[in-house]
Amino acid sequence: MQQQLNQSVPELKKQATTHRKLILEMLEKAGNGHPGGSLSAIDIITALFFNEMKVDPKNPEWTDRDRFVLSKGHGVPALYATLAYRGYFKPEDTMSLRVLGSPFQGHPDRVRMPAVEASTGSLGQGLSVAQGMAMAGKLDGKDYRVYCLMGDGETQEGQVWEALMSCGNYKLNNLCVFLDANKYQIDGMTKDVMDIEPLEEKIKAFKWNVLRIDGHEMDQILNALKAARAEKTKPTMIIADTIKGKGVSFMENVNKWHGVSPTKDELKKAIEELEKLS
């Protein structure tokens, strides 16, 4: 049974760069997929699995494990890359991304992959699933924690606000949610499609502990997680300001990369940039 890895900030930064490379490699191989939102979220997911969460890759359904729900399911290449280097499967296995019948589907599929806590992809539903897990933990007297990663665009869904109201009402302090605020969604900038700000005030009104951080600064991510664990009466929402396509210069804040995979030449250029960060 494994517990937390507790990797240091320098180790986590290096690990996240390794994950970025694998994300791009699997997307190039697949010929489609979502690089922008995967790269914006990867620092958070890396911190969770390589520092924060109690998990056992050899026993992914261990009863007392911490849970992670990827609500923005199209960012699943980030989860696959992290799980691969955490030891759930081999990195080369992810090269079957989006192949018919593969466990590495374009959105998380719990039926095909036990390491995935919930099948997601229809946006706005992951928080409700995470809420159910957190409530079950309370009712069963378990001390595991539940983590959820949402996109800023999906907070436009009405179900999100019902879940926010309910989580605060039931004082689910064992629930910690990251909101990957990369400011873009498929149709353009989030503020132009349906402005969701001011988020902090809105979510606080639903009785949440709300923090706002730079979602690419590992020390800020770890400090926020520590503060979330210390909160005894409320669920915690960590609004993480991020950059879509973070780490690859020609992808950063270019919304074309929401759902387009790199060509071989673009992959080569991106890997060269990431190698300089290693």
C-alpha positions as CSV (number, residue, x, y, z in Angstrom):
1,M,0.0,0.0,0.0
2,Q,1.5,3.3,-1.0
3,Q,0.8,6.7,0.5
4,Q,1.8,10.2,-0.5
5,L,5.1,10.7,-2.4
6,N,5.8,14.1,-1.0
7,Q,8.0,15.2,-3.8
8,S,9.7,18.6,-3.5
9,V,8.9,21.7,-5.6
10,P,11.9,21.2,-7.9
11,E,11.1,17.5,-8.3
12,L,7.5,18.4,-9.1
13,K,8.5,21.0,-11.7
14,K,10.7,18.4,-13.4
15,Q,8.0,15.8,-13.3
16,A,5.4,18.1,-14.8
17,T,7.8,18.9,-17.7
18,T,8.1,15.1,-18.3
19,H,4.3,14.8,-18.3
20,R,4.0,17.7,-20.8
21,K,6.2,15.8,-23.3
22,L,4.2,12.6,-23.0
23,I,0.9,14.6,-23.5
24,L,2.2,16.0,-26.7
25,E,3.6,12.7,-27.9
26,M,0.3,10.8,-27.4
27,L,-1.7,13.6,-29.1
28,E,0.6,13.6,-32.1
29,K,0.3,9.9,-32.3
30,A,-3.5,10.0,-32.0
31,G,-3.9,12.8,-34.6
32,N,-6.5,14.6,-32.5
33,G,-7.3,15.6,-28.9
34,H,-6.9,18.5,-26.6
35,P,-3.5,19.9,-25.8
36,G,-4.4,23.4,-24.6
37,G,-6.4,22.4,-21.5
38,S,-4.2,19.4,-20.8
39,L,-1.1,21.7,-20.6
40,S,-2.9,24.3,-18.4
41,A,-3.9,21.6,-15.9
42,I,-0.8,19.4,-15.7
43,D,1.0,21.3,-12.9
44,I,-2.0,20.8,-10.6
45,I,-2.6,17.1,-11.5
46,T,1.1,16.5,-11.0
47,A,1.1,18.1,-7.6
48,L,-1.9,16.0,-6.5
49,F,-0.5,12.6,-7.6
50,F,3.2,13.2,-6.7
51,N,2.8,15.1,-3.4
52,E,-0.7,15.3,-2.0
53,M,-2.8,12.2,-2.6
54,K,-2.8,8.8,-0.9
55,V,-3.0,6.3,-3.7
56,D,-1.7,2.8,-4.6
57,P,-1.0,2.3,-8.3
58,K,-0.8,-1.4,-7.8
59,N,-4.3,-1.4,-6.2
60,P,-6.2,1.4,-7.9
61,E,-9.4,0.6,-6.1
62,W,-7.9,0.5,-2.6
63,T,-10.9,1.4,-0.4
64,D,-9.1,4.2,1.6
65,R,-7.4,5.9,-1.4
66,D,-8.0,9.6,-2.0
67,R,-10.2,10.2,-5.0
68,F,-9.7,12.4,-8.1
69,V,-12.4,13.4,-10.5
70,L,-11.4,15.1,-13.8
71,S,-14.6,17.0,-14.5
72,K,-13.1,18.6,-17.6
73,G,-12.8,15.2,-19.3
74,H,-11.3,16.5,-22.5
75,G,-8.1,17.2,-20.6
76,V,-7.6,13.5,-19.9
77,P,-4.1,13.3,-21.7
78,A,-2.8,15.2,-18.6
79,L,-4.3,12.5,-16.3
80,Y,-3.0,9.6,-18.5
81,A,0.5,11.1,-18.5
82,T,0.5,11.6,-14.7
83,L,-0.9,8.1,-14.0
84,A,1.7,6.6,-16.3
85,Y,4.7,8.1,-14.5
86,R,3.0,7.4,-11.1
87,G,3.1,3.7,-12.0
88,Y,-0.4,2.8,-12.9
89,F,0.7,1.6,-16.4
90,K,3.6,2.2,-18.8
91,P,4.1,5.5,-20.5
92,E,4.2,3.8,-23.9
93,D,0.7,2.3,-23.3
94,T,-0.7,5.8,-23.7
95,M,0.2,5.7,-27.4
96,S,-3.2,4.0,-28.0
97,L,-5.0,7.2,-27.1
98,R,-8.3,7.4,-28.9
99,V,-7.9,4.0,-30.6
100,L,-11.2,2.1,-30.7
101,G,-11.3,-0.4,-27.9
102,S,-8.3,1.1,-26.0
103,P,-8.6,2.0,-22.3
104,F,-7.1,5.4,-23.2
105,Q,-10.2,7.0,-24.6
106,G,-10.5,10.7,-25.5
107,H,-12.5,11.2,-22.3
108,P,-12.1,9.3,-19.0
109,D,-13.8,5.9,-19.1
110,R,-14.0,4.2,-15.7
111,V,-15.4,1.0,-17.3
112,R,-12.2,0.5,-19.3
113,M,-9.7,1.9,-16.7
114,P,-10.1,1.3,-13.0
115,A,-7.6,4.1,-12.2
116,V,-10.2,6.5,-13.5
117,E,-12.7,7.4,-10.7
118,A,-15.5,8.6,-12.9
119,S,-16.4,8.7,-16.6
120,T,-16.6,12.3,-17.6
121,G,-16.8,14.5,-20.6
122,S,-20.2,15.9,-20.5
123,L,-19.2,19.1,-18.8
124,G,-20.6,20.4,-15.5
125,Q,-21.1,17.0,-13.9
126,G,-17.8,16.2,-12.2
127,L,-18.5,18.3,-9.1
128,S,-21.7,16.4,-8.4
129,V,-19.9,13.1,-8.7
130,A,-17.1,14.3,-6.4
131,Q,-19.7,15.6,-3.9
132,G,-21.3,12.1,-3.8
133,M,-17.9,10.6,-3.1
134,A,-17.2,13.1,-0.3
135,M,-20.6,12.6,1.3
136,A,-20.1,8.8,1.2
137,G,-16.7,9.2,2.9
138,K,-18.4,11.2,5.7
139,L,-21.2,8.7,6.1
140,D,-18.8,5.7,6.1
141,G,-16.5,7.3,8.6
142,K,-13.5,7.3,6.2
143,D,-10.7,9.8,6.3
144,Y,-10.0,9.8,2.5
145,R,-10.2,13.1,0.7
146,V,-11.8,13.9,-2.7
147,Y,-10.3,16.1,-5.3
148,C,-11.9,17.5,-8.4
149,L,-10.6,19.5,-11.3
150,M,-13.0,21.7,-13.3
151,G,-12.6,24.0,-16.2
152,D,-13.6,27.6,-16.0
153,G,-15.8,27.3,-19.1
154,E,-17.9,24.5,-17.6
155,T,-18.9,26.6,-14.6
156,Q,-21.4,28.1,-17.1
157,E,-23.4,24.8,-16.6
158,G,-26.3,25.1,-14.1
159,Q,-25.6,21.8,-12.4
160,V,-22.3,23.2,-11.1
161,W,-24.1,25.9,-9.1
162,E,-26.6,23.3,-7.6
163,A,-23.6,21.2,-6.5
164,L,-21.8,24.3,-5.1
165,M,-24.8,25.1,-3.0
166,S,-25.2,21.6,-1.8
167,C,-21.5,21.0,-0.9
168,G,-21.4,24.2,1.2
169,N,-24.7,23.3,2.9
170,Y,-23.3,19.8,3.9
171,K,-20.0,21.3,5.0
172,L,-17.9,18.8,3.0
173,N,-14.5,19.8,4.3
174,N,-13.1,16.6,2.8
175,L,-13.7,18.0,-0.7
176,C,-11.1,20.1,-2.5
177,V,-11.8,21.5,-6.0
178,F,-9.4,23.1,-8.4
179,L,-10.9,25.4,-11.0
180,D,-8.5,25.5,-14.0
181,A,-9.0,29.1,-15.0
182,N,-7.2,29.3,-18.3
183,K,-9.7,31.9,-19.6
184,Y,-10.6,30.0,-22.8
185,Q,-13.2,27.5,-24.0
186,I,-13.9,26.0,-27.4
187,D,-15.7,29.0,-28.8
188,G,-13.3,31.7,-27.5
189,M,-12.6,33.5,-24.3
190,T,-14.8,32.5,-21.4
191,K,-15.5,36.2,-20.6
192,D,-16.9,36.7,-24.1
193,V,-19.0,33.5,-24.2
194,M,-20.5,33.8,-20.7
195,D,-18.7,35.9,-18.2
196,I,-18.3,34.0,-14.9
197,E,-16.5,36.6,-12.8
198,P,-16.4,37.5,-10.0
199,L,-16.0,33.9,-9.1
200,E,-14.5,34.3,-5.6
201,E,-17.4,36.2,-4.3
202,K,-20.0,34.0,-5.9
203,I,-18.5,30.7,-4.6
204,K,-17.9,32.2,-1.1
205,A,-21.6,33.0,-1.0
206,F,-22.3,29.3,-1.2
207,K,-20.3,28.7,2.0
208,W,-17.0,27.6,0.5
209,N,-13.4,28.3,1.6
210,V,-12.1,30.0,-1.5
211,L,-8.4,30.6,-2.5
212,R,-6.9,32.0,-5.6
213,I,-3.4,31.1,-6.9
214,D,-1.1,30.9,-9.9
215,G,-1.8,27.4,-11.1
216,H,1.7,27.0,-12.5
217,E,3.6,27.9,-9.3
218,M,4.2,24.6,-7.4
219,D,4.8,26.3,-4.1
220,Q,1.4,28.1,-4.4
221,I,-0.3,24.9,-5.3
222,L,1.1,23.0,-2.3
223,N,0.4,25.8,0.1
224,A,-3.2,25.9,-1.1
225,L,-3.6,22.2,-0.6
226,K,-2.2,22.5,2.9
227,A,-4.7,25.3,3.6
228,A,-7.5,23.1,2.2
229,R,-6.6,20.2,4.6
230,A,-6.6,22.6,7.5
231,E,-10.2,23.8,6.8
232,K,-12.5,22.0,9.2
233,T,-16.0,23.3,8.3
234,K,-16.2,24.1,4.6
235,P,-15.3,22.6,1.2
236,T,-12.4,24.4,-0.5
237,M,-12.3,25.8,-4.0
238,I,-8.9,26.7,-5.3
239,I,-9.2,29.0,-8.3
240,A,-6.0,28.5,-10.2
241,D,-5.2,31.1,-12.8
242,T,-3.5,29.2,-15.7
243,I,-2.3,29.6,-19.3
244,K,-3.9,27.5,-22.0
245,G,-1.1,25.5,-23.7
246,K,1.4,26.4,-20.9
247,G,5.0,25.4,-21.6
248,V,4.9,25.5,-25.4
249,S,5.4,29.0,-26.8
250,F,3.3,28.7,-29.9
251,M,0.4,27.1,-28.0
252,E,0.2,29.5,-25.1
253,N,-3.1,31.4,-25.2
254,V,-3.8,30.4,-28.8
255,N,-7.3,29.0,-28.8
256,K,-6.7,27.0,-32.0
257,W,-4.9,24.5,-29.7
258,H,-8.1,23.7,-27.7
259,G,-8.7,20.6,-29.8
260,V,-6.0,20.2,-32.4
261,S,-3.0,17.8,-32.1
262,P,0.5,18.9,-33.1
263,T,2.1,17.7,-36.4
264,K,5.4,15.8,-36.2
265,D,7.3,19.0,-36.9
266,E,5.3,20.9,-34.3
267,L,5.9,18.1,-31.8
268,K,9.6,18.3,-32.5
269,K,9.7,22.0,-31.9
270,A,7.6,21.7,-28.7
271,I,9.8,18.9,-27.3
272,E,12.9,21.0,-28.0
273,E,11.4,23.9,-25.9
274,L,10.5,21.5,-23.1
275,E,13.9,19.9,-23.1
276,K,15.4,23.3,-22.2
277,L,13.2,23.3,-19.1
278,S,14.3,19.9,-17.9
